[in-house]
């Protein structure tokens, strides 16, 4: 206990804001079913119990019980899908990223797909609040006979409040490869203020997304059907895509509303499921 008049002082490093969330999932094929064989997580990452749906995929929702991401959060998700297994990862709702005056919120997803494995990584869109700083990357290593569908979707901010393009920084990267080398290396970095109405940016649309799919199919037919269906199925939606040099394709979607984005992505996902995975659309029945 310090005596009166003591000249002693305290000093310490500033307490770090944010949490280190970790999630490790392993899916295995057992008979005709895929099961979640291993799961280990640390807040702010956890999963809900797998959904019992009439579908070949084991459907699991990744949950952040804290309500969103804050500056300093560092999230790491590792997903392993074993031979012949089929997993679908989604989220219960959109991901919110809050304002920060310090370090960014970061998320890294590492995916490993074995021979004949299938993964659908289809989270809801991310909403970066004004002043937020969010940086994420997905790395995927695929066996030559594996299949992958990824959705990477965003809002320009809290659009309903008129808060658009006011985040400090938004960064996302999709990095996919197999034994022969890179299949896709796609990255964007957005740092307002900037003019968003120009060609090559969001062209005035407050919702935007990338859908990437990988497998051995006729990509020209998928692209034609998916883009045409997305545009026809929703108002205020634009979509275009192209085949990759090997085993994949990318589709970009722009939308005037969250509803339009959801409908367009649902349509593109359904086409990808049928043409790439050979299964019907999956109704997640989110509330």
C-alpha positions in Angstrom: 0.0 0.0 0.0 1.4 3.4 -0.9 1.9 5.9 1.9 0.7 9.5 1.7 3.0 11.7 -0.3 4.6 8.8 -2.2 6.1 9.8 -5.5 5.6 6.3 -7.0 3.8 6.3 -10.4 2.1 3.6 -12.4 2.7 3.0 -16.1 1.4 0.3 -18.4 0.7 -0.4 -22.1 -2.7 0.7 -23.3 -5.2 -2.2 -23.1 -5.9 -3.7 -26.5 -9.5 -3.3 -27.8 -11.0 -6.2 -29.7 -10.9 -10.0 -29.4 -9.2 -12.9 -31.0 -11.9 -15.2 -32.3 -11.1 -18.7 -33.6 -13.2 -21.4 -35.2 -12.0 -24.8 -36.6 -14.5 -27.0 -38.4 -13.9 -30.4 -40.0 -16.5 -32.2 -42.1 -16.5 -35.9 -43.0 -18.4 -38.2 -45.2 -20.1 -41.0 -43.3 -22.1 -43.3 -45.5 -24.5 -41.2 -47.5 -24.3 -38.2 -45.1 -21.8 -35.5 -44.3 -21.3 -34.7 -40.6 -19.6 -32.0 -38.6 -16.9 -34.3 -37.2 -15.0 -31.7 -35.2 -15.7 -28.2 -34.0 -13.7 -25.9 -31.8 -14.4 -22.2 -31.3 -13.6 -19.1 -29.2 -15.8 -16.0 -28.8 -16.6 -14.0 -30.8 -17.0 -17.0 -33.2 -19.2 -20.0 -32.7 -21.6 -22.1 -34.7 -25.2 -23.1 -34.5 -26.2 -26.8 -34.6 -26.2 -28.2 -38.1 -29.6 -27.8 -39.8 -31.6 -30.9 -40.7 -32.6 -30.1 -44.2 -33.4 -32.4 -47.2 -30.1 -31.7 -48.9 -26.8 -33.6 -49.3 -24.9 -30.8 -47.6 -24.2 -30.4 -43.9 -25.5 -26.9 -43.4 -23.9 -24.9 -40.5 -24.4 -21.3 -39.6 -21.4 -19.3 -38.2 -22.5 -16.9 -35.5 -21.0 -13.8 -33.8 -23.0 -13.5 -30.5 -21.5 -10.1 -29.8 -23.6 -8.4 -32.5 -20.8 -7.3 -34.8 -17.1 -6.6 -35.3 -15.2 -3.8 -33.7 -11.8 -2.4 -34.4 -9.1 -4.7 -33.1 -11.1 -7.9 -33.6 -9.0 -10.6 -35.2 -11.1 -13.6 -36.4 -9.7 -16.8 -37.9 -11.8 -19.5 -39.4 -10.4 -22.9 -40.6 -12.5 -25.3 -42.6 -11.5 -28.8 -43.6 -13.8 -30.8 -45.8 -12.8 -34.5 -46.1 -13.0 -36.8 -49.2 -16.5 -36.9 -50.7 -18.0 -34.6 -48.0 -20.3 -31.7 -48.8 -20.6 -28.7 -46.4 -22.5 -25.4 -46.6 -21.4 -22.5 -44.4 -23.7 -19.5 -44.0 -24.6 -16.8 -41.4 -27.9 -16.1 -39.7 -27.9 -12.5 -40.9 -25.8 -9.7 -42.2 -22.4 -8.9 -40.5 -22.1 -5.5 -39.0 -18.7 -3.7 -38.7 -18.7 -0.8 -36.3 -16.8 2.5 -36.3 -13.2 2.4 -35.1 -10.6 5.1 -34.3 -7.9 2.4 -33.8 -6.8 -0.8 -35.5 -9.0 -2.5 -38.1 -11.2 -5.5 -37.7 -9.7 -8.5 -39.5 -11.0 -11.9 -40.7 -9.1 -14.7 -42.3 -10.8 -17.8 -43.6 -8.6 -20.9 -44.5 -10.3 -23.6 -46.5 -8.9 -27.1 -47.4 -10.9 -29.4 -49.7 -9.9 -33.0 -50.2 -10.6 -35.2 -53.2 -14.3 -35.1 -54.2 -15.1 -32.6 -51.5 -17.6 -29.8 -51.9 -17.9 -26.5 -50.0 -20.5 -23.7 -50.3 -19.3 -20.6 -48.4 -22.4 -18.3 -48.6 -22.5 -15.8 -45.7 -25.0 -12.9 -45.8 -23.6 -9.5 -46.8 -21.4 -7.3 -44.7 -22.5 -3.8 -43.6 -19.5 -1.5 -42.9 -20.7 1.4 -40.6 -19.4 5.0 -41.1 -15.8 5.1 -39.8 -15.3 1.3 -39.8 -12.2 -0.4 -41.1 -12.6 -4.1 -42.2 -10.1 -6.3 -43.9 -10.7 -9.9 -44.8 -9.2 -12.7 -46.9 -10.3 -16.2 -47.9 -7.6 -18.7 -48.8 -8.8 -21.9 -50.4 -6.7 -25.0 -51.3 -8.6 -27.4 -53.6 -7.9 -30.9 -54.6 -8.3 -31.2 -58.5 -11.5 -33.0 -58.0 -13.0 -30.7 -55.4 -15.8 -28.1 -55.9 -16.2 -24.7 -54.3 -18.8 -21.9 -54.4 -18.1 -18.6 -52.6 -20.3 -15.5 -52.2 -18.6 -12.3 -51.1 -21.2 -9.6 -50.6 -21.4 -6.0 -49.2 -23.5 -3.0 -48.5 -22.1 0.5 -48.9 -23.1 1.2 -45.3 -26.3 1.6 -43.5 -28.1 2.5 -46.7 -31.6 3.0 -45.1 -30.1 5.8 -43.0 -28.4 7.4 -46.0 -25.0 6.4 -44.6 -23.2 5.1 -47.7 -19.5 5.0 -48.6 -18.5 6.6 -45.3 -16.4 3.7 -44.0 -12.7 4.4 -43.5 -11.5 1.3 -45.4 -13.0 -1.9 -46.8 -10.8 -4.6 -48.1 -11.5 -8.2 -49.3 -9.5 -10.8 -51.1 -10.4 -14.2 -52.6 -7.4 -16.5 -53.1 -8.0 -20.0 -54.6 -5.5 -22.5 -55.8 -5.1 -26.2 -56.6 -2.0 -28.4 -57.1 -1.4 -26.9 -60.5 -1.3 -23.3 -59.2 -3.6 -20.3 -58.8 -7.2 -20.5 -59.9 -8.2 -17.0 -58.7 -6.5 -14.1 -57.0 -9.1 -11.3 -56.6 -8.8 -8.3 -54.3 -10.3 -4.9 -53.8 -9.4 -2.0 -51.4 -11.9 0.8 -51.0 -11.0 4.0 -49.2 -13.5 6.8 -49.5 -14.0 9.6 -50.4 -14.1 8.6 -54.0 -16.6 9.0 -56.9 -18.7 5.9 -56.9 -20.7 6.5 -60.1 -17.9 5.7 -62.5 -17.4 2.5 -64.6 -15.3 0.0 -62.8 -16.5 1.1 -59.3 -20.0 0.5 -58.0 -21.7 2.6 -60.7 -24.0 4.2 -58.2 -25.2 0.9 -56.7 -25.1 0.6 -52.8 -25.0 -3.2 -52.8 -22.3 -5.3 -54.6 -21.1 -8.9 -54.6 -18.8 -11.4 -56.1 -19.8 -15.0 -56.7 -16.9 -17.4 -57.6 -17.4 -21.1 -58.5 -14.9 -23.8 -59.2 -15.2 -27.3 -60.8 -15.1 -29.1 -64.1 -18.1 -27.9 -66.1 -19.2 -25.9 -69.1 -18.7 -22.4 -67.7 -20.1 -20.5 -70.7 -23.5 -22.0 -70.2 -23.5 -21.3 -66.5 -22.5 -17.7 -66.9 -25.1 -17.0 -69.5 -27.9 -18.5 -67.5 -26.8 -17.1 -64.1 -26.4 -13.5 -65.3 -29.6 -13.5 -67.3 -31.6 -15.0 -64.5 -30.2 -12.6 -61.9 -31.1 -9.5 -64.0 -34.6 -10.9 -64.9 -35.5 -11.9 -61.4 -34.9 -8.6 -59.6 -35.3 -4.9 -60.4 -32.3 -2.6 -60.1 -29.8 -5.5 -60.5 -26.9 -5.7 -62.9 -24.8 -8.8 -63.3 -21.9 -9.8 -65.5 -19.2 -12.5 -65.4 -16.4 -14.3 -67.1 -14.7 -17.7 -67.1 -11.3 -18.1 -65.4 -8.3 -19.5 -67.2 -8.9 -22.9 -65.5 -11.8 -24.6 -63.8 -13.8 -21.6 -62.6 -15.8 -18.5 -63.2 -16.6 -15.2 -61.4 -19.8 -13.2 -61.5 -20.2 -9.6 -60.2 -23.6 -8.3 -59.1 -24.7 -4.7 -58.4 -28.0 -4.0 -56.7 -30.1 -1.0 -55.7 -31.5 -2.7 -52.6 -30.7 -5.4 -50.1 -33.8 -7.3 -51.3 -32.6 -7.1 -54.9 -29.1 -8.3 -53.9 -30.5 -11.2 -52.0 -32.7 -12.3 -54.8 -30.0 -12.0 -57.4 -27.5 -13.9 -55.3 -30.1 -16.6 -54.5 -30.7 -17.0 -58.3 -26.9 -17.2 -59.1 -26.3 -19.6 -56.3 -29.2 -21.8 -57.5 -27.8 -22.0 -61.0 -24.3 -22.8 -59.6 -25.7 -25.5 -57.4 -27.5 -27.2 -60.3 -24.7 -26.8 -62.9 -21.6 -27.2 -60.7 -22.8 -29.4 -57.9 -25.7 -31.3 -59.6 -28.1 -30.5 -56.7 -31.3 -28.4 -56.5 -31.5 -25.0 -54.8 -31.2 -24.9 -51.0 -33.8 -23.0 -49.1 -32.2 -21.8 -45.8 -35.5 -20.3 -44.5 -33.8 -17.5 -42.6 -36.1 -15.2 -40.6 
